[in-house]
Amino acid sequence: MRVQNKEKISQRLRSYKKQPLSALLFLLVMFSAVVTLSVLIALIAYILFKGIPNLSPELFAWEYTTENVSMMPAIINTLIITALSLLFALPIGIASAIYLVEYAKRGNKLVSLVRVTTETLSGIPSIVYGLFGYLFFNIFLEWSYTILGGALTLAIMILPLIMRTTEEALIAVPDLYREGSFGLGAGKLRTVFRIVLPSAVPGILAGVILAIGRIVGETAALLYPAGTAAQVADGLMSSGRTLAVHMYALLNEGLYMEQAYATAVVLLVMVIGINALSGLIAKKVGVKE
């Protein structure tokens, strides 16, 4: 293996000598990768360095007070809003992607319009979604500040992401899988749900991971629809802040900077844990060749 690797490296170096522009592009790519990785490591190290010493049992008390500044209600509200947002967005997003890839005719103008629309919606700032959620759910429907309004707002925000990632995952499934299933007498619906979707699970979960990361770290889209009540939501029609909104509120007040750094550590660990769990599920559920 070492001899083969040395031969590959020597061949690559010889090709770079013949093509200086390729060598320059390779160096630029490697430099960008090193800078990106360095920034990530520095950011994580800074958060851990500032936050871990400020972690205390009082921060995980069940009820929030101005003395303990507990983040436990925010953690529970984060899990609730994340679950609700995925519950609303996943079925619609996956079903839409299945229609666009498996059932819609190629060259259909409606498909092109939907794809352009989803790409446009993906670039809209989150504060715009927050204002829309406030105007529609809080004002028009007269819900006031509710967990349900915030979850629906986030579901609308992550829907284009889930649609596009699911669509790309379905397109990546080889047509031989479909042809083999049809050759064995399976119908369209059975082929989609028994062959295509299981093969596309890793790609779909990659989109779900990105969506969860956006939900957990979102603040602007939740300030107006869900509010900032520092308590565990009594129901879907009550207000509650998520962990990211909780950290924003602490930083905005300027009185609990140490607790805000501790909250950032918990938020970081939560996102990493969710990503690891999703990756494990993708390996278990995905089709093994």
C-alpha positions in Angstrom: 0.0 0.0 0.0 2.8 2.4 0.9 4.6 1.7 -2.5 1.3 2.3 -4.4 0.7 5.6 -2.5 4.3 6.8 -3.3 3.8 5.9 -6.9 0.5 7.9 -7.1 2.1 10.9 -5.4 5.1 10.8 -7.8 2.7 10.6 -10.8 0.7 13.5 -9.5 3.8 15.6 -8.9 5.0 14.9 -12.5 1.6 15.9 -13.9 1.7 19.1 -11.9 5.2 19.9 -13.3 3.7 19.6 -16.8 0.6 21.7 -15.8 1.6 24.6 -13.5 -2.0 25.9 -13.4 -3.2 22.6 -11.9 -0.5 22.8 -9.2 -1.6 26.3 -8.4 -5.2 25.3 -8.1 -4.3 22.3 -6.0 -2.4 24.6 -3.6 -5.3 27.0 -3.4 -7.7 24.2 -2.6 -5.4 22.8 0.1 -4.9 26.3 1.6 -8.6 26.9 1.7 -9.2 23.5 3.4 -6.5 24.3 6.0 -7.9 27.7 6.7 -11.5 26.4 7.0 -10.4 23.6 9.3 -8.3 26.0 11.4 -11.2 28.4 11.8 -13.5 25.6 12.9 -11.1 24.2 15.4 -10.4 27.7 16.8 -14.1 28.4 17.1 -14.9 25.2 18.9 -11.9 25.6 21.2 -12.9 29.2 22.1 -16.5 28.1 22.9 -15.3 25.2 25.1 -12.6 27.3 26.8 -15.1 30.1 27.7 -18.1 27.8 28.4 -17.0 24.7 30.2 -15.8 26.5 33.4 -19.2 28.2 33.6 -21.2 25.0 33.6 -23.0 24.4 36.8 -25.9 22.3 38.1 -28.1 25.5 38.5 -28.1 25.9 34.8 -30.0 22.7 34.4 -32.7 23.4 37.0 -36.3 22.6 35.8 -37.6 26.1 36.3 -36.0 29.3 35.1 -35.3 32.2 37.5 -33.2 35.3 37.4 -30.9 33.7 39.9 -30.2 30.3 38.3 -30.7 31.4 34.6 -31.6 27.7 33.8 -31.4 26.6 30.2 -33.4 23.4 30.8 -36.8 24.9 29.6 -35.0 26.1 26.5 -33.5 22.7 25.8 -37.0 21.0 26.1 -38.6 23.7 23.9 -35.8 23.2 21.3 -36.5 19.5 21.1 -40.2 20.1 20.8 -39.9 22.7 18.1 -37.4 20.5 16.2 -39.7 17.5 16.3 -42.7 19.5 15.2 -40.9 21.3 12.4 -39.6 18.0 11.0 -43.1 16.4 11.5 -44.5 19.1 9.2 -41.7 19.5 6.7 -40.4 15.9 6.1 -43.6 14.3 4.7 -44.3 17.3 2.3 -40.6 17.7 1.3 -40.0 14.0 0.6 -43.3 13.5 -1.1 -42.7 16.5 -3.4 -39.2 15.2 -4.2 -40.6 11.8 -5.1 -43.1 13.3 -7.4 -40.5 15.5 -9.1 -38.1 12.7 -9.7 -40.2 9.6 -10.1 -43.6 10.7 -11.5 -43.3 14.1 -13.2 -42.5 14.0 -16.9 -39.0 15.1 -18.0 -39.0 18.6 -19.4 -42.2 19.5 -17.4 -42.4 23.3 -17.0 -44.0 22.8 -13.6 -41.0 20.9 -12.4 -38.6 23.6 -13.5 -40.8 26.3 -11.8 -40.8 24.3 -8.6 -37.0 23.9 -8.6 -36.4 27.6 -9.3 -38.9 28.5 -6.5 -37.2 26.2 -4.0 -33.8 27.6 -4.8 -35.1 31.1 -4.4 -36.7 30.3 -1.1 -33.5 28.8 0.2 -31.8 32.2 -0.2 -34.4 34.2 1.7 -33.0 35.5 5.1 -34.5 33.9 8.2 -35.7 37.2 9.5 -38.1 37.4 6.5 -39.6 34.0 7.5 -39.9 35.3 11.1 -41.8 38.4 10.0 -44.0 36.2 7.7 -44.8 33.9 10.6 -45.6 36.8 12.9 -47.9 38.4 10.4 -49.7 35.2 9.4 -49.8 33.2 12.6 -49.7 35.9 15.2 -51.7 38.6 13.5 -53.9 37.0 10.9 -54.8 33.8 12.7 -54.6 35.6 16.1 -52.5 32.8 17.7 -50.2 35.3 19.5 -46.8 33.8 20.5 -46.9 30.0 20.2 -44.7 27.1 19.9 -46.9 25.8 17.0 -46.4 29.1 15.1 -42.7 28.9 15.5 -42.6 25.3 14.4 -44.7 26.0 11.3 -42.5 29.0 10.4 -39.3 26.8 10.7 -41.1 24.0 8.7 -41.7 26.5 5.8 -38.0 27.7 6.1 -36.5 24.2 5.9 -38.9 22.8 3.3 -36.8 23.9 0.3 -33.7 22.4 1.8 -35.3 19.0 2.4 -36.9 19.0 -1.1 -33.6 19.7 -2.9 -31.5 17.3 -0.9 -34.1 14.5 -1.2 -34.4 15.2 -4.9 -30.6 14.9 -5.4 -30.5 11.7 -3.3 -33.2 10.1 -5.5 -31.5 11.2 -8.7 -28.3 9.6 -7.5 -29.9 6.2 -7.2 -28.9 4.2 -10.3 -31.6 3.5 -12.9 -30.5 -0.2 -12.9 -32.2 -0.5 -9.5 -35.5 0.7 -10.9 -35.2 -1.4 -14.1 -34.3 -4.5 -12.1 -37.4 -4.0 -9.9 -39.7 -3.5 -12.9 -38.2 -6.6 -14.5 -39.2 -8.7 -11.5 -42.8 -7.5 -11.8 -42.9 -4.8 -9.1 -45.0 -1.7 -9.7 -44.0 1.9 -9.6 -45.2 2.5 -6.0 -43.5 -0.6 -4.7 -40.3 0.2 -6.5 -40.2 3.7 -5.1 -40.8 2.6 -1.5 -38.9 -0.7 -1.4 -36.0 0.0 -3.7 -35.4 3.7 -4.4 -36.1 5.3 -1.0 -34.0 2.9 1.1 -31.1 3.4 -1.3 -31.5 7.2 -1.0 -31.8 7.2 2.8 -28.2 8.4 3.5 -28.7 11.4 1.2 -32.1 12.2 2.6 -30.7 12.1 6.2 -27.9 14.4 5.1 -30.6 17.0 4.3 -32.3 16.2 7.6 -29.1 16.9 9.5 -28.7 20.2 7.7 -32.3 21.1 8.5 -31.9 20.1 12.2 -28.8 22.2 12.4 -30.6 25.2 11.0 -33.6 24.7 13.3 -31.5 24.3 16.5 -29.3 27.4 15.7 -32.2 29.7 14.5 -33.1 32.8 16.4 -34.5 35.4 14.0 -37.2 33.2 12.6 -38.5 32.4 16.1 -38.3 35.7 18.0 -41.6 36.9 16.5 -43.7 33.8 16.0 -42.7 31.8 19.2 -41.7 34.6 21.6 -39.1 34.5 24.3 -40.9 33.1 27.4 -38.3 31.5 29.7 -40.5 28.5 30.6 -41.3 25.0 29.3 -44.2 25.4 26.9 -47.5 24.2 28.5 -48.9 23.3 25.1 -48.6 24.0 21.4 -50.4 27.3 21.8 -48.1 28.7 24.5 -44.9 30.7 24.1 -41.4 29.3 24.7 -37.8 30.1 23.8 -35.4 27.7 22.2 -31.7 27.3 23.3 -30.4 29.6 20.6 -33.0 32.3 21.5 -32.1 31.8 25.2 -28.5 32.4 24.5 -29.4 35.5 22.4 -31.5 36.8 25.2 -28.7 36.4 27.8 -26.2 38.1 25.5 -28.6 40.9 24.7 -29.2 41.6 28.4 -25.5 41.7 29.0 -25.8 40.5 32.6 -25.3 36.8 32.1 -22.3 36.5 29.8 -20.8 33.5 31.5 -24.1 31.6 31.4 -24.4 32.5 27.7 -21.0 30.8 27.0 -22.1 27.8 28.9 -25.3 27.7 26.8 -23.2 27.8 23.7 -21.3 24.7 24.9 -24.6 22.8 25.4 -25.9 23.9 22.0 -22.7 22.8 20.3 -22.8 19.4 22.0 -26.5 19.0 21.1 -25.8 19.7 17.4 -22.9 17.3 17.3 -24.9 14.6 19.1 -27.8 14.9 16.7 -25.5 14.8 13.7 -23.8 11.7 15.1 -27.1 10.0 15.8 -28.4 10.8 12.3 -25.2 9.4 10.7 -25.6 6.2 12.8 -29.2 5.8 11.6 -28.2 6.4 8.0 -25.7 3.5 8.3 -28.3 1.2 9.9 -31.2 2.0 7.6 -29.4 2.4 4.3 -29.2 -0.3 1.8 -26.0 -2.3 2.0 -24.5 -3.3 -1.3 
